Amino acid sequence: MDIEQRDQKIADMFKVLGEPHRIEILRILYHAGRELTCSEVSAQLNLSKSTVSYHFRAMRLAGLTHTRQVAQTKYLSINETTFDRFLPGFLATL
């Protein structure tokens, strides 16, 4: 990845992180230290499951999280590799 591609990747991540609910979701995941379901995050944020799912998708597409689906249940976790590579130290600020 050249410097321009890296800069674009970081800019794309910041666009996704510009939504406060997504920061809250990352904080919840970070402090949980495990995968959480859409329902678990939804309950903690008092947001609908569909809204949380929408945010999950945006974060996954930006490479910030992993989503694992088992039947109808989606599990979300932080993609620590992405944060370590592009935004080192960011997670510790949560």
Secondary structure, 3 states (H helix, E strand, C coil): CCHHHHHHHHHHHHHHHCCHHHHHHHHHHHHHCCCEEHHHHHHHHCCCHHHHHHHHHHHHHCCCEEEEEECCEEEEEECHHHHHHHCCCCHHHC
